[in-house]
């Protein structure tokens, strides 16, 4: 299944649940209407080119060809800049980006069932994973 629109707005209840644990400060890849944090970057600000240093990041990237760039950024910001990054992504364990970046995460969570993204009529046609990159101490 594919879509022309690669943005999938995170359901409020999923974000709220994760936010209880992680207390997010930055949403680096959203549109203003779907921003989950007070501090956020839209495509115009290009979250990939911004520093996430020392932020507590909730990242639900566009699910298209650029997802490897977002996972690389998440991994590097945690490793090099003290960011804690929680990624809400499709569980694509058969992809290169998964094996290059996701497997380097501090932890990976596989929620049971499928998610219904905000504004969607049906459940997502793919499972999701919650990938956590914690900063080096």
Buried (B, 14 or more C-beta within 10 A) or exposed (E): EEEEEEBBBBBEEBBEEBBEEBEBBBBBBBEEEBBBBEEBBBEEEEBBEBEBEEBBBBBBBBBEEBBBEBBBBBBBBBBEBBBBBBBBBBBBEEBEBBEEBBEBBEEBEEBEEEBBBBEEEEEBEBBBBBBBBBBEE
